[in-house]
Structures are given as C-alpha cells and as structure tokens.
Amino acid sequence: MTVTKRISSEQKDASDKAIKGPISPTSESSKSALLKNKQKPKVEISSHVIVKLVSFSLAVLFLPIAAYFSTLKYVFNGESLYSAILAAVVANIVVGIYVAVAVWEDQESQEKKDQ
C-alpha cells in the first residue's frame, strides 16, 4: 500500500524559496522584463482552413456509414463483412485525401514564402 502526503501551499512556497535561494532585486526586475517581452504570437486561422477541416470531418463521419449501409443493402445483399471492409477503406481514403491536401497546401505556402 502506497501512502501519499499532500503538501500545503505554504510548505511548497517554503521549499521553493529554499531551493531557489534569496531573490535579488535585479533578478526580479529582469524576470519581469523577460515576461513583458515574451508575448505569445497571434495565430490567425483563415476561414478556408476551418471549412476544409469541418468538411473532411463530416466526410469521415458520414461517407463510411453511407458506404456501409448502401453496399449492405444493394451490392452485397446483407453480407456485412464486405460492407464493413468497404466502409473502412472509404474512411482511409478520406483521411489520405485530407493528408494529401494538407501537404499540397504546405508546399504551396513554402513556394510563396520563397518568392
């Protein structure tokens, strides 16, 4: 049986001060200056990226299901194994197309940056 001990916030602060040692005023001001200069870059996501992500997500969700039930009824006459295999293949094709489109867009953006 393992026994764990919870450390209170005062104990943690005391142990942190013991490890770090006394803080000089110059080091505190340099830390605040570093924190002010270290800003998170703004990440802008264009609308076509969101549309593409949502469309491929919906395709991964609905196309395999549609392939399964349509082939189960009309192609394989109730043979669920073959319909399930086809649904898995369709899902993999959609994911592969998504990866190919992402690589193609990345290559285009690299070419634009190089010019």
GROMACS elastic network, one bead per residue, 0.5 to 0.9 nm:
[ bonds ]
;  ai    aj funct       b0    kb
    7    10     6  0.81601   500
    7    11     6  0.61535   500
    7    12     6  0.64590   500
    8    11     6  0.53014   500
    8    12     6  0.62942   500
    8    13     6  0.87354   500
    9    13     6  0.61038   500
    9    14     6  0.85315   500
   10    13     6  0.51217   500
   10    14     6  0.61145   500
   10    15     6  0.85533   500
   11    14     6  0.50829   500
   11    15     6  0.60972   500
   11    16     6  0.85343   500
   12    15     6  0.51018   500
   12    16     6  0.60578   500
   12    17     6  0.85960   500
   13    16     6  0.50463   500
   13    17     6  0.61750   500
   13    18     6  0.85664   500
   14    17     6  0.51767   500
   14    18     6  0.61779   500
   14    19     6  0.86805   500
   15    19     6  0.61896   500
   15    20     6  0.86075   500
   16    19     6  0.51517   500
   16    20     6  0.60621   500
   16    21     6  0.81686   500
   17    20     6  0.51524   500
   17    21     6  0.54470   500
   17    22     6  0.69187   500
   17    23     6  0.85908   500
   18    21     6  0.52798   500
   18    22     6  0.80226   500
   20    23     6  0.76629   500
   23    26     6  0.83548   500
   23    27     6  0.66578   500
   23    28     6  0.68895   500
   24    27     6  0.54568   500
   24    28     6  0.65599   500
   24    29     6  0.89763   500
   25    28     6  0.52021   500
   25    29     6  0.63396   500
   25    30     6  0.86480   500
   26    29     6  0.52606   500
   26    30     6  0.61413   500
   26    31     6  0.85842   500
   27    30     6  0.50646   500
   27    31     6  0.61261   500
   27    32     6  0.87311   500
   28    31     6  0.50815   500
   28    32     6  0.63708   500
   28    33     6  0.86802   500
   29    32     6  0.51355   500
   29    33     6  0.61619   500
   29    34     6  0.85923   500
   30    34     6  0.61255   500
   30    35     6  0.85782   500
   31    34     6  0.50678   500
   31    35     6  0.61694   500
   31    36     6  0.86446   500
   32    35     6  0.50029   500
   32    36     6  0.61791   500
   32    37     6  0.86773   500
   33    36     6  0.51423   500
   33    37     6  0.62975   500
   33    38     6  0.85782   500
   34    37     6  0.51851   500
   34    38     6  0.60024   500
   35    38     6  0.50838   500
   35    39     6  0.75161   500
   36    39     6  0.67956   500
   39    42     6  0.89607   500
   40    43     6  0.88279   500
   45    48     6  0.84749   500
   45    49     6  0.68081   500
   45    50     6  0.75101   500
   46    49     6  0.56118   500
   46    50     6  0.69250   500
   47    50     6  0.51635   500
   47    51     6  0.61720   500
   47    52     6  0.85576   500
   48    52     6  0.60028   500
   48    53     6  0.85188   500
   49    52     6  0.51067   500
   49    53     6  0.61402   500
   49    54     6  0.86140   500
   50    53     6  0.50923   500
   50    54     6  0.61134   500
   50    55     6  0.84647   500
   51    54     6  0.52246   500
   51    55     6  0.60062   500
   51    56     6  0.85771   500
   52    55     6  0.51257   500
   52    56     6  0.61300   500
   52    57     6  0.84410   500
   52    98     6  0.88008   500
   53    56     6  0.53316   500
   53    57     6  0.60401   500
   53    58     6  0.86093   500
   53    98     6  0.85949   500
   54    57     6  0.50010   500
   54    58     6  0.61361   500
   54    59     6  0.85104   500
   55    58     6  0.51723   500
   55    59     6  0.61199   500
   55    60     6  0.86628   500
   56    60     6  0.60823   500
   56    61     6  0.84818   500
   56    94     6  0.72532   500
   56    95     6  0.78885   500
   56    97     6  0.89765   500
   56    98     6  0.68216   500
   57    60     6  0.51648   500
   57    61     6  0.62288   500
   57    62     6  0.86968   500
   58    62     6  0.59584   500
   58    63     6  0.80066   500
   59    62     6  0.53241   500
   59    63     6  0.53379   500
   59    64     6  0.80324   500
   59    91     6  0.82823   500
   59    94     6  0.70121   500
   60    63     6  0.60013   500
   60    64     6  0.67082   500
   60    65     6  0.88807   500
   60    90     6  0.82801   500
   60    91     6  0.56512   500
   60    92     6  0.85062   500
   60    94     6  0.62050   500
   60    95     6  0.72283   500
   61    64     6  0.67168   500
   61    65     6  0.71121   500
   61    91     6  0.81685   500
   62    65     6  0.52722   500
   62    66     6  0.60347   500
   62    67     6  0.85151   500
   63    66     6  0.50398   500
   63    67     6  0.59515   500
   63    68     6  0.84677   500
   63    87     6  0.78018   500
   63    90     6  0.70134   500
   63    91     6  0.72474   500
   63    94     6  0.85039   500
   64    68     6  0.60068   500
   64    69     6  0.86878   500
   64    84     6  0.85748   500
   64    86     6  0.77963   500
   64    88     6  0.66890   500
   64    89     6  0.80955   500
   64    90     6  0.56004   500
   64    91     6  0.56078   500
   65    68     6  0.50954   500
   65    69     6  0.63012   500
   65    70     6  0.84303   500
   65    87     6  0.66379   500
   66    69     6  0.54587   500
   66    70     6  0.58742   500
   66    71     6  0.83013   500
   66    87     6  0.80990   500
   67    70     6  0.53388   500
   67    71     6  0.59087   500
   67    72     6  0.81674   500
   67    83     6  0.73278   500
   67    84     6  0.86180   500
   67    86     6  0.70053   500
   67    87     6  0.55900   500
   67    90     6  0.74618   500
   68    71     6  0.55206   500
   68    72     6  0.58692   500
   68    73     6  0.86592   500
   68    80     6  0.80161   500
   68    82     6  0.86559   500
   68    84     6  0.58929   500
   68    85     6  0.84122   500
   68    86     6  0.68131   500
   68    87     6  0.52093   500
   68    88     6  0.88379   500
   69    73     6  0.62194   500
   69    74     6  0.84820   500
   69    80     6  0.89086   500
   69    83     6  0.73778   500
   69    87     6  0.89475   500
   70    73     6  0.54700   500
   70    74     6  0.59508   500
   70    75     6  0.74479   500
   70    83     6  0.84221   500
   71    74     6  0.52245   500
   71    76     6  0.58406   500
   71    77     6  0.77631   500
   71    78     6  0.84308   500
   71    79     6  0.88459   500
   71    80     6  0.88006   500
   71    82     6  0.84441   500
   71    83     6  0.57769   500
   71    86     6  0.82990   500
   72    75     6  0.61858   500
   72    76     6  0.53175   500
   72    77     6  0.58443   500
   72    78     6  0.50655   500
   72    79     6  0.61763   500
   72    80     6  0.60355   500
   72    81     6  0.89568   500
   72    82     6  0.79972   500
   72    83     6  0.54593   500
   72    84     6  0.85440   500
   73    76     6  0.66151   500
   73    77     6  0.53287   500
   73    78     6  0.58353   500
   73    79     6  0.85342   500
   74    77     6  0.59697   500
   74    78     6  0.83101   500
   75    78     6  0.83895   500
   75    79     6  0.88763   500
   75    83     6  0.86213   500
   76    79     6  0.52964   500
   76    80     6  0.77156   500
   76    82     6  0.71155   500
   76    83     6  0.70788   500
   77    80     6  0.85767   500
   78    81     6  0.89950   500
   78    83     6  0.85135   500
   79    82     6  0.61259   500
   79    83     6  0.67502   500
   80    83     6  0.50199   500
   80    84     6  0.59758   500
   80    85     6  0.85615   500
   81    84     6  0.51678   500
   81    85     6  0.62593   500
   81    86     6  0.86691   500
   82    85     6  0.50874   500
   82    86     6  0.61766   500
   82    87     6  0.86003   500
   83    86     6  0.50881   500
   83    87     6  0.61566   500
   83    88     6  0.87132   500
   84    88     6  0.62625   500
   84    89     6  0.86265   500
   85    88     6  0.51527   500
   85    89     6  0.62431   500
   85    90     6  0.86650   500
   86    90     6  0.61401   500
   86    91     6  0.86505   500
   87    90     6  0.50657   500
   87    91     6  0.62518   500
   87    92     6  0.86872   500
   88    91     6  0.51079   500
   88    92     6  0.62447   500
   88    93     6  0.86228   500
   89    92     6  0.51089   500
   89    93     6  0.61376   500
   89    94     6  0.87150   500
   90    93     6  0.50383   500
   90    94     6  0.62939   500
   90    95     6  0.87278   500
   91    94     6  0.52314   500
   91    95     6  0.63321   500
   91    96     6  0.86131   500
   92    95     6  0.51092   500
   92    96     6  0.60118   500
   92    97     6  0.85472   500
   93    96     6  0.50036   500
   93    97     6  0.61210   500
   93    98     6  0.85833   500
   94    97     6  0.51495   500
   94    98     6  0.62382   500
   94    99     6  0.87641   500
   95    98     6  0.50141   500
   95    99     6  0.62891   500
   95   100     6  0.86359   500
   96    99     6  0.51418   500
   96   100     6  0.61359   500
   96   101     6  0.86035   500
   97   101     6  0.60869   500
   97   102     6  0.85382   500
   98   101     6  0.51877   500
   98   102     6  0.61887   500
   98   103     6  0.86929   500
   99   102     6  0.50571   500
   99   103     6  0.61886   500
   99   104     6  0.85494   500
  100   103     6  0.51628   500
  100   104     6  0.60740   500
  100   105     6  0.85956   500
  101   104     6  0.50311   500
  101   105     6  0.61040   500
  101   106     6  0.85162   500
  102   105     6  0.51884   500
  102   106     6  0.61312   500
  102   107     6  0.86711   500
  103   106     6  0.50309   500
  103   107     6  0.61992   500
  103   108     6  0.86502   500
  104   107     6  0.51714   500
  104   108     6  0.62970   500
  104   109     6  0.87594   500
  105   108     6  0.50282   500
  105   109     6  0.62026   500
  105   110     6  0.86274   500
  106   109     6  0.51374   500
  106   110     6  0.62077   500
  106   111     6  0.86696   500
  107   110     6  0.50909   500
  107   111     6  0.62281   500
  107   112     6  0.87016   500
  108   111     6  0.51226   500
  108   112     6  0.62889   500
  108   113     6  0.87278   500
  109   112     6  0.50666   500
  109   113     6  0.62482   500
  109   114     6  0.86815   500
  110   113     6  0.50897   500
  110   114     6  0.62197   500
  110   115     6  0.88159   500
  111   114     6  0.50924   500
  111   115     6  0.64166   500
  112   115     6  0.53159   500
